Amino acid sequence: MPQISGTIPTLETKRLSLQPLTLADAPAIQATFPQWQIVRFLASHVPWPYPPDGAETFLRNVALPGMARGDEWHWSLRPKADPGTLIGGISLMAREGDNRGFWIAPDWQGQGLMSEAAAAVTEFWFEDLGREVLHIPKAVDNLASRRISERSGMRVIRTETRNYVSGPHPAEIWELTAAEWRAHRQGS
């Protein structure tokens, strides 16, 4: 059962603590996030080059107001072995066709940590929030993100062109229903 911190719970996985974002996270995000390897397949509304106040602006103008409204849920990713270190972020949004996004520092990629985080927030989406479907757009060329979706039982429902920080790219819209997620989870 998640611990509740205000209205956003702290989620735990085997190796991670997913803590609700706060304004105090701005310096750690600012130090880690502005890397091409992280931002190139993020939506084009992410400013690039990333401004010196980018993290604080995002927290003040996007994440914290969305969390306060109750239609966005944003977490920092922190290793349980070093909970003072922010290594990434993951978000859920009650937006048509775009419900989850994430990033992780390059030094922490390829270890299955984002798969753990994605599973935890997907469970929160379906079980705690009672949502029936999860939609996630992603650039076709974002192979690591694609593998996370494949392993979680998602399927592509359509393709389109979307604008990313690195420009327009073919994109896939992935879908997972609550029933499909529960069946996949039981089969794992």
Backbone hydrogen bonds, N-H to C=O, Kabsch-Sander energy under -0.5 kcal/mol:
donor,donor_aa,acceptor,acceptor_aa,energy
3,Q,10,T,-1.4
5,S,3,Q,-0.5
5,S,8,I,-1.5
6,G,4,I,-0.5
8,I,5,S,-1.4
10,T,3,Q,-2.8
11,L,9,P,-0.5
11,L,18,L,-2.2
13,T,16,L,-2.7
17,S,78,R,-2.9
18,L,11,L,-3.5
19,Q,17,S,-0.8
19,Q,76,S,-1.6
21,L,74,H,-2.1
25,D,22,T,-1.9
26,A,23,L,-1.8
29,I,25,D,-2.4
30,Q,26,A,-3.0
31,A,27,P,-1.9
32,T,28,A,-1.2
32,T,29,I,-0.5
33,F,29,I,-3.2
35,Q,33,F,-2.9
38,I,35,Q,-1.4
39,V,35,Q,-2.3
40,R,36,W,-2.3
42,L,39,V,-2.5
44,S,163,N,-1.8
46,V,43,A,-2.2
54,G,51,P,-2.2
57,T,53,D,-2.7
58,F,54,G,-2.5
59,L,55,A,-2.6
60,R,56,E,-2.9
61,N,57,T,-2.8
62,V,58,F,-2.3
63,A,58,F,-2.0
64,L,59,L,-2.3
66,G,62,V,-2.2
67,M,63,A,-2.6
68,A,64,L,-2.4
69,R,65,P,-2.3
70,G,66,G,-1.2
71,D,66,G,-1.7
72,E,66,G,-1.2
73,W,92,L,-2.7
75,W,90,I,-2.7
76,S,19,Q,-3.3
77,L,88,G,-2.5
78,R,17,S,-1.6
78,R,76,S,-0.5
80,K,15,R,-2.5
82,D,79,P,-1.4
85,T,82,D,-2.3
86,L,84,G,-0.6
87,I,77,L,-3.0
87,I,85,T,-0.6
88,G,77,L,-0.8
89,G,103,W,-2.3
90,I,75,W,-2.0
91,S,101,G,-2.9
92,L,73,W,-2.7
93,M,99,N,-1.9
94,A,71,D,-2.8
95,R,93,M,-1.7
98,D,95,R,-1.4
99,N,135,H,-3.2
100,R,135,H,-0.5
101,G,91,S,-1.8
103,W,89,G,-2.5
105,A,87,I,-3.2
108,W,105,A,-2.1
109,Q,106,P,-1.2
111,Q,108,W,-0.6
116,E,112,G,-1.6
117,A,113,L,-2.4
118,A,114,M,-3.1
119,A,115,S,-2.2
120,A,116,E,-2.1
121,V,117,A,-2.4
122,T,118,A,-2.2
123,E,119,A,-2.2
124,F,120,A,-1.9
125,W,121,V,-2.5
126,F,122,T,-2.4
127,E,123,E,-3.3
128,D,123,E,-0.7
128,D,124,F,-0.8
129,L,124,F,-2.4
131,R,125,W,-2.1
134,L,176,L,-2.6
136,I,174,W,-2.3
138,K,172,E,-2.1
140,V,170,P,-2.7
142,N,139,A,-1.8
143,L,141,D,-1.9
146,R,142,N,-2.1
147,R,143,L,-2.3
148,I,144,A,-1.5
149,S,145,S,-1.9
150,E,146,R,-2.7
151,R,147,R,-2.7
152,S,148,I,-1.3
153,G,150,E,-1.6
154,M,149,S,-2.2
155,R,175,E,-2.0
157,I,173,I,-3.1
158,R,173,I,-1.0
160,E,171,A,-2.2
162,R,169,H,-2.5
164,Y,162,R,-0.5
164,Y,167,G,-1.9
165,V,39,V,-0.5
165,V,42,L,-2.4
166,S,40,R,-1.8
167,G,164,Y,-2.3
169,H,162,R,-2.5
171,A,160,E,-3.9
172,E,138,K,-2.8
173,I,158,R,-2.8
174,W,136,I,-2.8
174,W,172,E,-0.6
175,E,155,R,-2.8
176,L,134,L,-1.7
178,A,132,E,-2.3
181,W,177,T,-2.6
182,R,178,A,-2.5
183,A,179,A,-2.3
184,H,180,E,-2.7
185,R,181,W,-2.7
186,Q,182,R,-2.2
187,G,183,A,-1.6
188,S,184,H,-0.9
188,S,185,R,-0.5
